[in-house]
Amino acid sequence: MDRAPKTQRGTERRAQILRSAEKVIGEKGFAGASIADITRDAETALGTFYIYFASKEQVFRELVDEMGHLTRTVMAGAAAGAPDRLEAERRGLLAFLRFVAERPSLYRIVEQARFVDPEAYRDYFTRFAAAYRDQLRKAEAAGQISAGDAEVRAWALMGIAKNLGDRFAVWEEPRDLEAVADAAFDMIKRGLAP
């Protein structure tokens, strides 16, 4: 059954339901959030939810996919125009931390996917890693970074960003994210060797 909105009003209503699902699931968790909670927050009738979505699981999966798309878009936009891959890394990391601080509920939904929808969780990270790996290979070929296993590097860099997002953008009031990104970038750029 095609549930795509056919009018501008329908598109807006569907988007409002998604934003409310992001908020409610991000705050209460997938198990604790009900469709009634989502529609109440969206100020719409319970039946309206089913015009656009088949289930809470479908909304959840769409939110995980949206986080992946938005994250890649935000980071690519931040890295665009960087003079080299190292500066692209710094800009991308800072953009990621800022995005997580702005949308912590969406970030928490991705974390919940590990248990709620493991396939969506894996897809989120493997899609991101594939694009990241390709960018690192191009940078290596251009002599902008040292030679190394681009697959391992992509996953390692993603792990750094993810954990910094947890600690400095979600668990507590975001602190100076530029300083956090600069400190992490210094380690990325120079390593831990004295």
Secondary structure as GFF3:
##gff-version 3
##sequence-region A 1 194
A	DSSP	alpha_helix	8	28	.	.	.	ID=ss1
A	DSSP	alpha_helix	35	42	.	.	.	ID=ss2
A	DSSP	alpha_helix	46	52	.	.	.	ID=ss3
A	DSSP	alpha_helix	56	79	.	.	.	ID=ss4
A	DSSP	alpha_helix	85	102	.	.	.	ID=ss5
A	DSSP	alpha_helix	104	116	.	.	.	ID=ss6
A	DSSP	alpha_helix	118	141	.	.	.	ID=ss7
A	DSSP	alpha_helix	150	165	.	.	.	ID=ss8
A	DSSP	pi_helix	166	170	.	.	.	ID=ss9
A	DSSP	alpha_helix	177	190	.	.	.	ID=ss10
###
